[in-house]
């Protein structure tokens, strides 16, 4: 049930897009960053922080045999194969302008910050191959989608790597 959202300039946009008001949260961050994270969340109306754990705590738990959730990640070459076989839905989580400038044929476009509001438009029951421009926004989106019960895989390095590899693009 976790979400990937580093404590950086995108923190409040991502958390505000993927967490419902009054939804309980436990933060995973260094102890000296907890106050900053909580203040940022309160500023956007999310004040249900129940506690925190440090990355070291999670590593110790993993070392003791605890299973930690991960999101699978594939290369653009592997993603292209899925697109050609049509055995997965390609979900482009870039902004509409980025999508209009060039996209993978047949990709569904929903900006990563709009996924919660438009979740009904995301096909369920099929694997999702999620990409953005560079692989960061799609990592946020894939974590959110997994939390919602989707089979989501992130595309490493995103559409930028897709274009660089000379793979087919619709313009």
C-alpha positions in Angstrom: 0.0 0.0 0.0 3.0 2.3 -0.2 3.6 5.2 -2.6 6.9 6.3 -4.0 7.3 10.1 -3.6 10.7 11.5 -2.6 10.7 14.6 -0.3 11.6 17.1 -3.1 9.9 19.8 -5.1 7.3 17.3 -6.4 6.4 15.9 -3.0 3.2 17.8 -2.3 2.0 17.5 -5.9 2.4 13.8 -5.9 1.1 13.1 -2.4 -1.8 15.6 -3.0 -2.7 13.7 -6.2 -2.6 10.2 -4.8 -3.7 10.4 -1.1 -7.2 11.1 0.0 -8.1 13.5 2.8 -8.0 11.8 6.2 -6.2 8.7 4.7 -3.8 7.5 7.4 -0.1 7.8 6.4 3.2 6.5 7.8 6.2 8.3 6.3 9.5 6.7 5.4 12.2 9.3 5.6 15.3 10.2 7.6 14.3 11.4 11.1 15.6 14.9 10.5 13.1 15.3 7.6 10.0 14.2 9.4 9.0 17.7 10.6 9.5 19.2 7.0 7.4 16.4 5.5 4.6 16.8 8.0 4.5 20.6 7.5 4.4 20.1 3.7 1.5 17.7 4.1 -0.5 19.9 6.5 -0.1 22.8 4.1 -2.1 20.8 1.5 -4.7 19.6 3.9 -3.3 16.1 4.7 -2.8 15.8 8.4 -3.3 12.1 9.1 0.4 11.2 9.6 0.4 8.3 12.1 4.1 7.9 12.4 7.4 7.4 10.5 10.1 4.8 9.8 13.6 5.5 8.6 15.1 3.8 5.5 17.5 2.1 7.9 14.5 0.6 9.8 13.2 -0.8 6.5 16.5 -2.2 5.5 16.8 -3.9 8.9 13.3 -5.4 8.4 14.3 -6.6 5.0 17.4 -8.2 6.4 15.2 -9.9 9.0 13.1 -11.4 6.2 10.3 -8.9 5.8 9.0 -8.6 2.2 9.0 -5.0 0.8 6.9 -4.2 -2.2 8.6 -3.2 -5.4 7.5 -2.0 -8.8 8.9 -3.9 -11.8 10.8 -1.9 -14.3 11.5 -2.7 -18.0 13.6 -1.2 -20.8 12.1 0.7 -23.7 13.0 -2.2 -25.9 10.9 -4.5 -23.8 8.1 -1.9 -23.6 8.2 -1.7 -27.4 7.7 -5.4 -27.7 4.6 -5.2 -25.5 3.3 -2.4 -27.6 3.8 -4.4 -30.8 2.2 -7.5 -29.4 -0.6 -5.5 -27.9 -0.4 -7.7 -24.8 -0.4 -4.7 -22.4 -1.8 -1.2 -22.2 0.7 1.5 -22.7 -0.1 4.3 -20.2 1.6 7.6 -21.0 1.5 9.8 -17.8 2.9 12.9 -19.3 1.0 16.2 -19.8 -1.3 16.5 -22.8 1.2 18.8 -24.6 4.0 16.3 -24.2 1.8 13.6 -25.5 0.7 15.7 -28.5 4.3 16.4 -29.4 5.0 12.6 -29.8 3.7 9.4 -28.3 3.7 5.6 -28.6 0.9 4.4 -31.0 -2.2 3.4 -29.1 -1.0 4.8 -25.7 -3.6 6.0 -23.2 -2.7 9.5 -22.0 -3.6 10.5 -18.4 -1.2 13.0 -16.6 0.2 11.4 -13.5 -1.4 14.0 -11.2 -4.8 13.3 -12.7 -4.8 9.5 -12.2 -6.9 9.4 -9.1 -9.6 11.5 -10.7 -9.5 9.5 -13.9 -8.9 6.0 -12.6 -12.1 4.7 -14.2 -10.4 5.4 -17.6 -7.4 3.1 -16.8 -8.1 -0.4 -18.2 -8.2 -3.0 -15.4 -7.4 -6.7 -15.8 -4.6 -6.1 -18.3 -0.9 -5.4 -17.6 0.0 -1.7 -17.7 3.3 -0.4 -19.1 3.6 3.0 -17.6 5.9 5.7 -19.0 6.6 9.4 -18.8 9.5 11.4 -20.3 12.3 10.2 -18.1 11.0 7.5 -15.8 10.3 9.5 -12.6 6.6 10.5 -12.9 5.8 7.0 -14.2 7.5 5.5 -11.1 5.1 7.6 -8.9 2.2 6.6 -11.1 3.1 2.9 -11.2 3.3 2.8 -7.4 -0.1 4.5 -7.1 -1.6 2.1 -9.6 -0.2 -1.0 -7.9 -1.7 0.3 -4.7 -5.1 0.4 -6.5 -4.8 -3.2 -7.6 -3.4 -2.7 -11.1 -0.5 -4.8 -12.6 1.8 -1.8 -13.4 5.3 -1.9 -14.7 7.5 1.2 -15.0 9.5 2.0 -18.2 13.1 2.9 -17.3 14.2 6.2 -18.6 10.8 6.8 -20.3 9.8 8.3 -23.6 13.1 10.1 -24.0 14.9 6.8 -24.1 12.2 5.5 -26.5 12.9 8.2 -29.0 16.7 7.9 -28.5 16.5 4.2 -29.3 14.7 5.1 -32.6 11.5 3.3 -31.7 8.3 4.2 -33.5 6.7 7.5 -32.5 3.4 9.0 -33.6 3.6 12.8 -34.2 
